[in-house]
Amino acid sequence: MTGVMIVGCGDIGQRIAALFAERRTPLWGLVQTAASLQHLRALPMEAVQADLDRSGAITWPAWMAGAILYYLVPPPREGHADPRLQRFLASIPADQKPRRIVYISTSAVYGHRDGEWVDEETPPAPDSDRGRRRLAAEQALQAWCAAQGVASVILRVPGIYGPGRLPLKRLQSGAPLVDERESSFTNRIHADDLAQACVAAADRAPDNRIYNISDGHPTSMTDYMLQIADLLGLEAPPIISLNEAQAVLSPALLSFLNESKRLDNRRMLKELGIRLRYPTLRQGLPACLPEEV
């Protein structure tokens, strides 16, 4: 049976691992911290700890050749490239190359589209450094895979929500929201649906394919936050204009608000055969809460 390797085995990686564990697939995960390593040992998988920002030998599993490899490690927070990914690819032994690499990218590679729909044929045009880093990573992976005869699948992922991933601290802080009439379109995917899309990418995606992974129902950041507040019975945050937001919100948050687009997910649904468990926020948000809430 083809084994599965998960590099950057945090929340999403562990969800992927759990799905493959149901098939009794050989599993191997790489994490950066000792705490994460302990979490992996609760799963039926081999696990190693390594720092991809440092050169050093990685203890690869004997069955690595021909495996499916998921790469979920984000780029560094600075710069326009991803030396972390490049260092990782250079560490793969020539005689132990995986059969396919599934790379988790971001929809930020499309940049601002003034609220228009974008599909996988839309040329990337990132406006932010985080988008430029991801596009550079995609291109570096594609070039390496082409040179090495390894297939790639790139998943362009927007905001991920799920249990433990809701912006509760921001809501509880009373930070303002942009008036919905001025708020940009944002896209989301529930963590469980992202995990099933990742598994489907290994099972059914053609080689060297790109997919938008989203629920296909974009709303605004303001709508998202207000739905969470309503679900939890929290007081709604104050509403401000977009002009006021430019002066009071963080640059990181503004970079998301200034990128308005709607992701077309039809290729994902058709080619990967995905049936989303949570196609809308109203279905997905209640599944994010502890049972006692």
GULUM-309272 format. One record per residue (C-alpha): x negated, y, z; residue number from 1. Coordinates in nm, 3 decimals, padded with zeros to 5 digits. Each point is the difference from the previous one (the first is absolute). Last residue first. Layout:
N
        px        py        pz     k
         X         Y         Z   NUM
...
This chain:
293
        px        py        pz     k
    02.181    02.542    02.434   293
   -00.035   -00.336    00.181   292
   -00.058   -00.192   -00.322   291
   -00.300    00.210   -00.089   290
    00.057    00.231   -00.300   289
   -00.136   -00.031   -00.353   288
    00.291   -00.212   -00.129   287
    00.235    00.294    00.063   286
   -00.215    00.207   -00.243   285
    00.018   -00.239   -00.294   284
    00.366   -00.005   -00.096   283
    00.061    00.373    00.030   282
   -00.343    00.059   -00.149   281
    00.100   -00.175   -00.320   280
   -00.111   -00.310   -00.193   279
   -00.078   -00.195    00.320   278
   -00.024   -00.373   -00.067   277
   -00.117    00.069   -00.353   276
    00.048   -00.276   -00.253   275
   -00.332   -00.013   -00.180   274
   -00.031   -00.200   -00.320   273
   -00.354    00.120   -00.057   272
    00.057    00.090   -00.364   271
    00.349    00.150    00.021   270
    00.009    00.160    00.345   269
   -00.357    00.126   -00.016   268
    00.044    00.135   -00.353   267
    00.320    00.177    00.108   266
   -00.164    00.187    00.289   265
    00.016    00.356   -00.140   264
   -00.159    00.228    00.256   263
    00.147    00.345    00.053   262
   -00.234    00.297    00.023   261
   -00.074    00.302    00.218   260
   -00.355    00.048    00.125   259
   -00.011    00.322    00.205   258
    00.164   -00.161    00.302   257
   -00.271   -00.266    00.016   256
   -00.284    00.254   -00.013   255
    00.192    00.213    00.250   254
   -00.022   -00.279    00.256   253
   -00.378   -00.020   -00.031   252
   -00.038    00.379   -00.001   251
    00.189    00.018    00.331   250
    00.332    00.186    00.020   249
    00.038    00.357    00.131   248
   -00.086    00.246   -00.278   247
    00.103   -00.198   -00.309   246
    00.313   -00.107    00.186   245
    00.125    00.359    00.014   244
    00.000    00.016   -00.381   243
    00.176   -00.337   -00.018   242
    00.274    00.140    00.220   241
    00.059   -00.124    00.352   240
    00.233   -00.254    00.164   239
   -00.023   -00.074    00.372   238
   -00.027   -00.366    00.100   237
    00.319   -00.205    00.052   236
    00.053   -00.107    00.360   235
   -00.055   -00.372    00.041   234
    00.275   -00.262   -00.006   233
   -00.235   -00.266   -00.129   232
    00.181   -00.059   -00.329   231
    00.071    00.370   -00.044   230
   -00.364    00.093    00.055   229
   -00.110   -00.269   -00.247   228
    00.246    00.123   -00.263   227
   -00.115    00.358    00.059   226
   -00.362   -00.095   -00.055   225
    00.068   -00.179   -00.329   224
    00.228    00.279   -00.126   223
   -00.272    00.256    00.074   222
   -00.266   -00.207   -00.174   221
    00.225    00.002   -00.304   220
    00.176   -00.286   -00.177   219
   -00.128   -00.262   -00.239   218
    00.213   -00.309   -00.059   217
   -00.209   -00.243   -00.208   216
   -00.109   -00.204    00.302   215
   -00.362    00.050   -00.095   214
   -00.295   -00.193   -00.142   213
   -00.110    00.151   -00.330   212
   -00.185   -00.273   -00.187   211
   -00.322   -00.027   -00.202   210
   -00.104   -00.308   -00.201   209
   -00.344   -00.146   -00.066   208
    00.117   -00.362   -00.018   207
    00.372   -00.066   -00.017   206
    00.176    00.015    00.336   205
    00.183   -00.313    00.116   204
   -00.149   -00.171    00.304   203
   -00.269    00.237    00.124   202
    00.211    00.310   -00.064   201
    00.295   -00.183    00.158   200
   -00.196   -00.027    00.326   199
   -00.071    00.373   -00.004   198
    00.363    00.077   -00.081   197
    00.106   -00.210    00.299   196
   -00.231    00.201    00.224   195
    00.127    00.332   -00.137   194
    00.357   -00.112    00.065   193
   -00.085   -00.082    00.362   192
   -00.175    00.336    00.047   191
    00.302    00.193   -00.129   190
   -00.076    00.212   -00.304   189
    00.018    00.376   -00.039   188
    00.014    00.287   -00.245   187
    00.000    00.376    00.048   186
    00.189    00.269   -00.189   185
   -00.089    00.355    00.100   184
    00.181    00.211    00.258   183
    00.140    00.333   -00.115   182
    00.373   -00.074    00.034   181
   -00.091   -00.231    00.287   180
   -00.122    00.295    00.207   179
   -00.348   -00.097    00.112   178
   -00.025   -00.169    00.338   177
   -00.121    00.146    00.328   176
   -00.209   -00.177    00.267   175
    00.217   -00.086    00.301   174
   -00.271   -00.212    00.158   173
    00.237   -00.295    00.030   172
    00.042   -00.014   -00.377   171
   -00.375    00.013   -00.057   170
   -00.060   -00.266    00.261   169
    00.266   -00.225   -00.156   168
   -00.151   -00.007   -00.349   167
    00.111   -00.364   -00.062   166
   -00.267   -00.267   -00.056   165
    00.046   -00.225    00.305   164
    00.262   -00.207   -00.179   163
    00.015    00.109   -00.365   162
   -00.088    00.286   -00.230   161
   -00.252    00.026   -00.282   160
   -00.034    00.323   -00.198   159
   -00.087   -00.056   -00.367   158
   -00.174   -00.308   -00.149   157
   -00.169   -00.040   -00.336   156
   -00.072   -00.373   -00.030   155
   -00.295   -00.085   -00.222   154
   -00.048   -00.354   -00.134   153
   -00.345   -00.111   -00.107   152
   -00.133   -00.303   -00.185   151
   -00.366   -00.100    00.038   150
   -00.228   -00.042   -00.302   149
   -00.292    00.171    00.173   148
   -00.037    00.304   -00.226   147
    00.376    00.052   -00.029   146
    00.043   -00.045    00.376   145
   -00.274    00.254    00.076   144
    00.148    00.259   -00.239   143
    00.353   -00.050    00.133   142
   -00.121    00.030    00.360   141
   -00.194    00.320   -00.070   140
    00.302    00.147   -00.183   139
    00.238   -00.079    00.285   138
   -00.248    00.141    00.253   137
   -00.039    00.322   -00.200   136
    00.379    00.029   -00.008   135
    00.011   -00.053    00.374   134
   -00.264    00.264    00.070   133
    00.175    00.249   -00.230   132
    00.331   -00.055    00.179   131
   -00.156    00.058    00.343   130
   -00.175    00.308   -00.144   129
    00.335    00.143   -00.102   128
    00.146    00.102   -00.337   127
   -00.016   -00.342   -00.165   126
    00.079   -00.024   -00.371   125
    00.070   -00.364   -00.088   124
    00.150   -00.051   -00.348   123
    00.364   -00.118    00.018   122
    00.010   -00.353   -00.145   121
    00.059   -00.150    00.345   120
    00.320    00.197    00.043   119
    00.067    00.354    00.116   118
    00.336    00.169    00.059   117
   -00.016    00.381    00.024   116
    00.008    00.191    00.329   115
   -00.248    00.266   -00.108   114
   -00.256   -00.262   -00.096   113
   -00.268    00.065    00.265   112
   -00.281   -00.257    00.001   111
    00.028   -00.338   -00.172   110
   -00.293   -00.147    00.199   109
    00.195    00.082    00.317   108
    00.207   -00.313   -00.072   107
   -00.256   -00.191    00.200   106
   -00.227   -00.302   -00.046   105
    00.019   -00.353    00.141   104
   -00.232   -00.213   -00.212   103
    00.081   -00.359   -00.092   102
   -00.319   -00.174   -00.108   101
    00.025   -00.316   -00.210   100
   -00.209   -00.313   -00.059    99
   -00.240    00.072    00.283    98
   -00.375   -00.001   -00.074    97
   -00.211   -00.254    00.183    96
   -00.290   -00.063   -00.242    95
   -00.091    00.367   -00.042    94
    00.015    00.058    00.376    93
    00.232    00.287    00.102    92
   -00.204    00.271    00.176    91
    00.010    00.241   -00.294    90
    00.379    00.004    00.020    89
   -00.014    00.102    00.365    88
   -00.247    00.281   -00.059    87
    00.216    00.135   -00.282    86
    00.307   -00.013    00.223    85
   -00.173    00.197    00.278    84
   -00.156    00.238   -00.252    83
    00.351    00.124   -00.080    82
   -00.015    00.319   -00.208    81
    00.108    00.367    00.022    80
   -00.148    00.087    00.338    79
    00.135   -00.013    00.353    78
    00.239   -00.219    00.197    77
   -00.176   -00.324   -00.096    76
    00.199   -00.231   -00.228    75
    00.277   -00.218    00.142    74
   -00.053   -00.374    00.056    73
    00.284   -00.212   -00.139    72
   -00.185   -00.230   -00.241    71
    00.186   -00.325   -00.064    70
   -00.201   -00.289   -00.143    69
    00.152   -00.304   -00.170    68
   -00.252   -00.284   -00.006    67
   -00.190   -00.148   -00.294    66
   -00.333   -00.015    00.182    65
    00.063    00.080    00.369    64
    00.037   -00.364    00.106    63
   -00.318   -00.010    00.210    62
    00.120    00.298    00.202    61
   -00.220    00.311   -00.014    60
   -00.212    00.112    00.295    59
   -00.070    00.359   -00.092    58
   -00.362    00.115   -00.015    57
   -00.078    00.360    00.075    56
    00.012    00.349   -00.137    55
    00.200    00.237    00.213    54
    00.320    00.188   -00.074    53
    00.176   -00.331   -00.061    52
   -00.033   -00.085    00.369    51
    00.061   -00.371    00.052    50
    00.204   -00.224    00.230    49
    00.098   -00.347   -00.116    48
    00.321   -00.202    00.007    47
    00.103   -00.351   -00.104    46
    00.373   -00.044    00.000    45
    00.293   -00.156    00.184    44
    00.101    00.325    00.173    43
   -00.067    00.092    00.364    42
   -00.365    00.032   -00.093    41
    00.096    00.290   -00.222    40
    00.105    00.213    00.297    39
   -00.333   -00.066    00.175    38
   -00.188    00.119   -00.308    37
    00.199    00.321    00.003    36
   -00.127    00.073    00.351    35
   -00.359   -00.081   -00.106    34
    00.017    00.266   -00.270    33
   -00.070    00.008   -00.374    32
    00.221   -00.279   -00.134    31
   -00.047   -00.274   -00.259    30
    00.253   -00.277   -00.047    29
   -00.009   -00.354   -00.132    28
    00.301   -00.222   -00.074    27
    00.042   -00.354   -00.138    26
    00.363   -00.023   -00.116    25
    00.233   -00.192    00.228    24
    00.298    00.130   -00.199    23
    00.144    00.173    00.309    22
   -00.352    00.130    00.061    21
    00.029    00.190   -00.329    20
    00.287    00.209    00.137    19
   -00.178    00.055    00.334    18
   -00.317    00.109   -00.178    17
    00.188    00.267   -00.195    16
    00.149    00.134    00.323    15
   -00.347   -00.008    00.156    14
   -00.140    00.201   -00.290    13
    00.279    00.255    00.038    12
   -00.072    00.056    00.369    11
   -00.379   -00.022   -00.022    10
   -00.203   -00.247   -00.207     9
   -00.238    00.230   -00.182     8
   -00.133   -00.259   -00.243     7
    00.253   -00.279   -00.040     6
   -00.122   -00.324   -00.161     5
    00.244   -00.258   -00.130     4
   -00.086   -00.359   -00.086     3
    00.107   -00.187   -00.312     2
    00.129   -00.346    00.087     1
